[in-house]
């Protein structure tokens, strides 16, 4: 069962970094540091959007319209922090302590 705990923490950690990369890329694109006409940037951006959009979309449907401010990543971040904390606090369950 300890392996299950480690796999879940690894998956949550990878998802954490994917979100960080997506947020930083969005800032760099908005401030025109990165250009979506560059093929590599466009491919990475499209891949990250395809990966994260199914997670953000239901949250955007629940949140009120805030204009140009997208709060869905913040909500997902908070949920991710809660999941990681809950998993870490219950690690004894996975190790049979």
C-alpha angles and dihedrals in degrees: 000000000000088000090057090054092050093047092050092049090048092051092048090048093051090048089050091056093045089055092047091051091048093050094047091047091051090054092047091049093048092049089047095241089123122041122213089212088073106094097223094047091047092049094048092045092049092048093050091047092050090050098046104031095077087056096045098044099071090046092050089052090057098042120081118253109270098177112235095355113098111202096174095094090051091052091048089049091053091048090049092051091049091050094049092047093047091048093048092047090052097044090117089068090060095046095044097240 
